[in-house]
Amino acid sequence: MRKLKYSNKFKKETNAFAELINMFVTKMNKEYATNMNKLIEMIARGENLDVKRLKDKYLAQFKAHQDDMNQGDNVESITEENTNDVNDINDDVYLDKITINNIDYWYENKDNGKIYCNNVLVGIYKNNDFLINNTE
């Protein structure tokens, strides 16, 4: 079976676009790091603090975070751990979005799935029904 006529071209264009995005992200990260250095130096001078100590303390954390981001694929997904707060994200549980009465809810699309609104557990998804304010 023959490949589609434009599949190779599509793949090349997609790869070129991904490289372009990565280039801009790298440049933005460098610019951000430069701005952070300048800001820390200004704060240190204004408050009579040790510049080296501030950079060691705060830029080391920033550098570690940047290294973590560069090792991943920079795509974040909405995930949640078994807590009442969506901000504690660790497991790979994907949430779906639904709007009921002009209110946005995020829910686990499974039986007895949790329903969240504004990062707070507000109900459960049971038997294809949204039971809001019923967390059992």
C-alpha positions as CSV (number, residue, x, y, z in Angstrom):
1,M,0.0,0.0,0.0
2,R,1.3,3.4,-1.0
3,K,1.8,6.2,1.5
4,L,-0.4,9.2,1.3
5,K,0.9,11.9,-1.0
6,Y,1.3,14.6,1.6
7,S,2.1,12.5,4.7
8,N,5.9,13.1,4.4
9,K,5.5,16.8,3.7
10,F,3.1,17.1,6.7
11,K,5.6,15.3,8.9
12,K,8.5,17.6,7.8
13,E,6.4,20.7,8.3
14,T,5.3,19.6,11.7
15,N,8.9,18.8,12.8
16,A,10.0,22.2,11.5
17,F,7.3,23.9,13.4
18,A,8.2,22.0,16.6
19,E,11.8,23.0,16.2
20,L,10.8,26.6,15.8
21,I,8.7,26.5,18.9
22,N,11.6,24.9,20.9
23,M,13.9,27.6,19.6
24,F,11.6,30.4,20.9
25,V,11.0,28.6,24.2
26,T,14.8,28.4,24.7
27,K,15.2,32.1,23.9
28,M,12.4,33.0,26.2
29,N,13.9,31.0,29.0
30,K,17.3,32.7,28.6
31,E,15.6,36.1,28.6
32,Y,13.6,35.2,31.7
33,A,16.8,34.0,33.5
34,T,18.5,37.3,32.5
35,N,15.6,39.3,33.9
36,M,15.6,37.2,37.1
37,N,19.3,37.9,37.6
38,K,18.8,41.7,37.1
39,L,15.8,41.7,39.5
40,I,17.7,39.8,42.2
41,E,20.6,42.2,41.9
42,M,18.3,45.2,42.1
43,I,16.6,43.8,45.2
44,A,19.9,43.0,46.8
45,R,21.3,46.5,46.3
46,G,18.1,48.2,47.4
47,E,17.8,46.1,50.6
48,N,21.6,45.7,51.4
49,L,21.5,42.0,50.9
50,D,24.2,39.6,49.7
51,V,23.7,39.1,45.9
52,K,25.5,35.8,45.7
53,R,23.5,34.4,48.6
54,L,20.2,35.4,47.0
55,K,21.2,34.0,43.7
56,D,22.3,30.7,45.2
57,K,19.0,30.5,47.1
58,Y,16.5,31.5,44.5
59,L,18.1,30.9,41.2
60,A,19.1,27.4,42.1
61,Q,15.4,26.6,42.6
62,F,14.6,28.2,39.3
63,K,17.4,26.3,37.5
64,A,16.2,23.0,39.0
65,H,12.6,23.8,37.8
66,Q,13.9,24.7,34.3
67,D,15.9,21.4,34.1
68,D,12.8,19.4,35.1
69,M,10.7,21.3,32.4
70,N,13.4,20.7,29.7
71,Q,13.4,16.9,30.4
72,G,9.7,16.6,29.8
73,D,7.8,17.4,26.7
74,N,6.5,20.7,28.1
75,V,2.9,19.6,27.8
76,E,1.0,19.7,31.0
77,S,-2.2,17.8,31.6
78,I,-4.9,18.3,34.2
79,T,-4.4,15.5,36.7
80,E,-5.4,14.9,40.3
81,E,-4.4,12.8,43.2
82,N,-6.9,11.3,45.7
83,T,-7.5,14.6,47.5
84,N,-10.2,17.3,47.5
85,D,-7.9,19.8,45.7
86,V,-7.1,19.7,42.0
87,N,-3.9,21.7,42.6
88,D,-2.3,18.6,44.1
89,I,-1.5,17.0,40.7
90,N,0.5,13.8,40.4
91,D,-1.4,10.8,38.9
92,D,-2.4,10.6,35.3
93,V,-6.1,11.0,35.8
94,Y,-7.6,13.1,33.0
95,L,-10.6,15.3,33.8
96,D,-13.3,16.2,31.3
97,K,-15.1,19.5,31.3
98,I,-18.9,20.1,31.4
99,T,-20.9,23.2,31.8
100,I,-24.2,23.0,33.8
101,N,-26.3,26.1,34.4
102,N,-23.4,28.3,33.1
103,I,-21.0,26.8,35.7
104,D,-17.9,24.9,34.5
105,Y,-17.2,21.6,36.2
106,W,-14.3,19.2,35.7
107,Y,-14.9,15.5,36.3
108,E,-13.4,12.0,36.1
109,N,-15.3,10.3,33.3
110,K,-15.8,7.0,35.1
111,D,-18.4,5.5,37.5
112,N,-18.0,7.2,41.0
113,G,-15.7,9.8,39.4
114,K,-15.1,13.0,41.3
115,I,-16.6,16.3,40.1
116,Y,-14.7,19.6,40.8
117,C,-15.6,23.3,40.5
118,N,-13.0,26.0,41.2
119,N,-10.5,23.3,42.4
120,V,-13.0,22.0,45.1
121,L,-14.7,18.6,45.1
122,V,-18.4,19.3,44.6
123,G,-19.9,16.0,43.6
124,I,-19.6,12.6,41.9
125,Y,-20.3,11.2,38.5
126,K,-22.4,8.1,38.9
127,N,-24.4,6.1,36.4
128,N,-23.9,8.8,33.8
129,D,-25.4,11.4,36.1
130,F,-23.7,14.4,37.6
131,L,-24.5,14.4,41.4
132,I,-23.4,17.9,42.4
133,N,-23.0,18.5,46.2
134,N,-23.2,14.8,46.9
135,T,-19.7,13.5,47.7
136,E,-20.9,10.4,49.8
